[in-house]
Amino acid sequence: MASRRCDGWPAAVTPTGDWFALNGRAEAIGCGARGQNRDAVRALLDCLARRLPIHASLDGVRAAEGAGPWLYCQSSGSGGRVKTIRRSQSSWIASFLVNRDTYGLGAADRYAVLGQLGHSLALYASVEALHLGAGLEVLASDGPRRQLDALARGVSVIYATPTQLQRLLGAAGAPLPGVAHVFCGGGRLDPASRAALGELFPAAMIREFYGASETSFIAIADGATPPGSVGRAYPGVELDLTDCAEIRVRSPYLAAGYAEPDLKLALQDGWLATGDVGALDAAGHLFLRGRLGRMVTVADRNLFLEDVEAAMRAAGAGLCAALALPDPLRGHSLLAVVEGAPDDALAARLRRHCRATLGDHAAPRRVVFLERLPLLASDKPDLAGLAARFAAP
């Protein structure tokens, strides 16, 4: 039985076409496509121009086998396995039109994506730009300073993850008033980073959104969204919370399934369970707690590792990850992994802040510093790799 439900505000989400379009401004598309991006951008343009099904992965972009307006893209692999997702092109076209009509996006804009086209967020943003006739900069192979230089040359729309935006902030200089829209997905954007982005992009509306490769948009924030929320249901989306507070979604943007024969999209009466735990307030704002798979027991108390990571970032950790290692006495003990040079004072501050904000059980027993935190292609921390690296022998 469902405990809470919220529907997205009204929107026209009826698909008007089955195939992605390549609408004008083609001469502006490849400006940022250097190095590892060049072949992927060329292949994407070829598929769009010839109306071919698209297959995107970490190996690049190519025409998919078979026929029909299909898109194959990959999940981030944050759960330990990269999945190949099969979706209709019309399921993305529907949200392109919502974003056009809701946010005024279109041919006058120039988009920038900071990730590889093998990651579904960067691929989505690139195809949206091309479908709407906007210019496009693909900047995945550039360092943050070169990315900032490119953003200063007429970019008005950015799609990025929190990690990608935090790297920009680390190299930021003068404000960039030409950026009007920043769409941030793939993780939590901490308050300090949001404030710093407001200074870097003073004219931009920074919209954090919640979704997944299988679902596309689920919820999106705006200027009236309360702190800590990822916003209300995206237009056309229905949200549902089960008795155990797991988030379910029903929408026209869901994928059709997986390419792997052993995987199935587990739909129940059209609803897809996300594996995330959350809450809805009276106005329909969604608050995420964390992944069911990242809820652990420490000293007989439940704890979301995402809450520990948020507390560490608030204490100055920057890029970091929290791991739960088996502990025969406490159930689990916490290990914090932080990007940067060893810093005993920072380690002590992280422990104090986690203890003060979450409780004694949330203080990491050990803090490890790495020169570079290993990331997935989606720029999310490689949690599975870190767990294997630090698992007890």
N, C-alpha and C positions, 0 to 999 in steps of 0.2 A: 504494500500500500504506500502511496506517495504521501510525504508529509508537507511539502511546499511545492508550488508550481508558479512559473512566471512566463508569460509570452512576450515576444519582442514587439516593439511598436510597429504600427502598420507600415507596410512597404510593398511595392510591386516587385515580386521576385519571379514572375513567370518568364522562363527563358524565351528570348526572341531569336535564338539561333543555336545550332548544335555545334558549330565550329568556331574556334578562336579566329579573330580577324587580324590582319596586319594593315592598320589604318594610318597611312601617311607618315611623314617625317622620318622615313627610313634612313635618310642621310644622317640623322642625329643619333641613331641607335647605338652604333658601335664605338662611340667616342671613348668610353671607359673600358672597352673590352680589350685588355692587353694580357699578355702572358697566358695564364691558365684559362682565362675566360674567353679568349678569342675564338677557339674552335667551338665552344659551347654556344656562344652567341650566334655564330654563323649557322650552326646546325639548327638552333631554335628558329631563326629567321627562315631557313629553308623549309622546315616543317610547316610553319605558318603560311608561307607563300604558296606551298603546294597542297595544303590541306591534308597533311599526313598526321596519323596518330603519333604522339610524342612519348618518348621514354627518357626520363631524366634520372641520373644516379651520380654517385661520386666519380664514376668513370667518364662522365660527360653527358651530352644530350645527343639523341639520335632518333630516327624514325622508328616507331615501334612496329613489331610484326603484326600482321593482320590488317583489318580495315575498320573504318568507322571512326567517329570523333571521340577517341579515348585518350586519356592521359595516364601515364604511369610515373609516379614519383615515389621517393623513399622517405620513410620515417627517420627521425633523428637518431634512433638507436639508443636513446637514453635508458631504455629498459633492458638493454643488453643485446637486443637483436634488431637489426635493421630489416624493416618490412617494405615490400614493394606494394604500393597502394594503387588500386585501379579505380579511376573515377571518370565520369562523363565530363567532357569539356563544358557542357551547358551548366553543370553544377558550379563551376567557377564563374562562368559568364553571368549567372544570376547575381552574384555578389559584386562583380565589376559594375553592373548597372545600379545596384544599391549605392555603392560608393560614389559613383558619378552623380547620382541624384541627391544623395544626402550631404556629401561634402564638397560638391562642385568640382570634382576632379575631371580632367579632360585634356583636350589637345593643347591647351595653353600651358600645361605643366611639363616639367622635366623631372623624371623620377631618378632616384639613386638607390641601388641595393648594395649592401656591404658584404653579402655572403655569396657563396658559390651557387650556381644554378642547380646543382645536385641537391640542394636543400630546398624543401618545398616552400618556405617563406620567400626566399629570393626568387624562385621560379614563379610563384604566384604574382609577386609584385611586378616582375618583368613582363609577364604575359598581360597583366592588367594594363600596364603602360602602353604596350603595343596595341592592344585591343581598343583602347580609348583614343589612340592617336597621339599619345604624349611622347616626348623624348625620353631617352633611357641612358643611364650611366651604370655599368656593372663594375664595381670597384673592389671585388673580393681579393684580388692579388696585390692591391696597393696597401702600403702602411698607412697609419692614421693621419700622418701629416699630408700625404698625397691625397688621401680621401677628403680631408678638409679643403685642400686647394680645389679639388673637383667640385665639392659642394658649393663653393663660392662662385662658381661659373654658371649661375642660372638654375640650380636645382631648387625645386619648390616642394617636392614630396620625397620623404625618406621612409623606407621599410627596413627595420633592423631588429636585432635581439638586444636585450639589456647588455650582454657582454660586448657586443659590437659598439654600442653607444658609449659604454664606459671606456673603451679604448680610445674613442674619439675625444672624450673629455680629458683623458690623460695628456693629449697633445694639443688641446684647444688653445686658441689665441683670441683674435678679435671676434666679436659676435657676427653671426651670419643672418642678417635680417631678411634675406630673400627666401628662406625656408618657411613654408606656410603650414605644412603637415608633417608630423612625425608619428608613424605607426609603429608601435613597439610590441612584439609578441615573442613567445618562446620562453618566458620566465618572468620573475618578479622584478619590477623597477623600484629600487629603494628610494625613499624620500629625498635623500641627499643628491642622488643622481638626477632625479626629476627636477630638483631646484637648479642644479648646475646646467641641465639641458635648457631650462627656461632662460638662463643667461646667455647660453651659446646661440640659441635660436629664439630671439626675443619676440618675433612675430608669429611663431608657430603654435598651433594647437597640438599638444602632445597627447596622443591617444594610445593608452595601453589596452591591448585586447587579449582575450583568452580564447584558445582554440587548439586544434591538433590537426595533424596531416589528414586524419580520417574524417574530421568534422568540418574543416575550415573554420570560419568565425563562429564563436558561441556567444561571447559577450564582449562589449566594447565600452570604454569609459569616455567621458566628455568633461567639460569644465565644471559640471555640477556633481560629479561623482565624489562621494565621500572618501577620505583617505583610507587606504587599505583595500578598497574594492576594485575589481576589474570591470565594473560597469554593469549596465543592464543588458538583457538579452538583445543580441544583434537582430536587425529587422528580419522578420520571417522565422525566427528561431523560437522554439518552445523549450523552456528549462523545467526540470523536475528534480526534486530531491527525495531520495528514498528515506525510509525510516532510519537508516544508518548514515544519512547525510551524504550518500554518494550522488554525484551529479549525473543526470541523464539528459540527453538532448534529442530533439526531433526537429528536423529542418530540411529544406530543399538543397542544402549544400553538402550532404553526407556523401562519402565515397560509396562506390558500388561493391567494393570488396578488396581482396588481396590477390596478387599474382601467385603467391605460394599456395600450392594445393592443400597444405595441412593447416592453413589459417582460414578462418571465417569471421566475417563481421557479425558479431553477436547482437542482432537486433531482436527486440521483443515488442511486438505491436508497433513497430516503427521507431522505437526508442533505442538509443545507443548509450550504454553505460561508459563513462569516461575513465573510471578508475580514480577520479579525484574526489576529495571530500570538501564540502563547502557549506555556506549558509546564505540565505536570502533575507534582506531586511524588508520592512513593510512596503518600501517603494520599489522593490524588485532589484536592488543592487546586490550583485553576487560577490561574496567574499570567499576566497580560496583558503583552505587550511593546508592541503598538501595531498600527495599521492597516497593511496591506501598502501601501496608497496613500500612507502618510505615512513610509515608509522611504526615505531618500535617501542618496546617496553624497557625502561631503565628504572631499576629499583621500584618495580611494581607500579610505575606511572607511565602512561602513554605519552609519546612525544613525536611530533613531526620534525623530521630532519630539516625541512624547509624553514621551520621557525628558528632553528639553531643557526642556519646560514644567514637568515635575515638579521638576527641579533649580532652575528659576527660582522656583517657588513656595516651595521649601524655603529659598531665600535671601531671601524676603520680598517677592516680586513681587506677590502677590495675583492678581487677574484678569489673565491674560496669554495670549499665543499665540506660537508659534514658526513662522516661515515659511522655506522654502528657496527662494532665488532662484538662477537659473542663473549660473554662474561659469565662464568658459572655462578657468581654470587649475585650480580645485579641484573642478569638477563642480557644486557648489552652495556658496553662502555663506548664513549664517544671519542672519535678521532677527528680533529680539525686539520684540514690541508689548506694551506694559504700560499698564494703566489707571492714571491718576493724573497729578499734576503732574510736569514734568521734574525729574529727580533724578540728577545726575551720580554721586553717591556710590552710589546704588542700582544704577545701570547698571554701574559698575565692580565692585560686589559680585556682580552676576549673572554677569558674565563670569568672574570668579575662581571662583565656585562651580561653574559649568558645566565649566570647564577642570579643576578639581580632581576632580570626581566622574565626569565622562564622558570627558575627554581634550581636548587642544588643539583638535581639529576641531569640538568641540561648543560652543565659546565664540562667542556671537553677534558678528558683525562690526559690527553696528549695533543700537542700542536706541532705539526710538521710544516716546514717551509720548503717550497720547491721553486726553483728559478723560473719555471714556466708550468702553469697548471695545464695538464693535458685536456684538450678539448675535442669534441666531436666535430664533424663537418658543419653541424648546425651552430657551432660556437657555444654549445652547452658543455659543462664539465663532463668528462668521461668517467662517470661514476662506477661503471662496471670495471673499467681498467684500473681505477684507483683501488677498488675493493679487492681485486686480484693481487695488486701490488702490495697492499698492506695487510692482507689476510694472514692470520697466524699460521705458521708452518704446521 
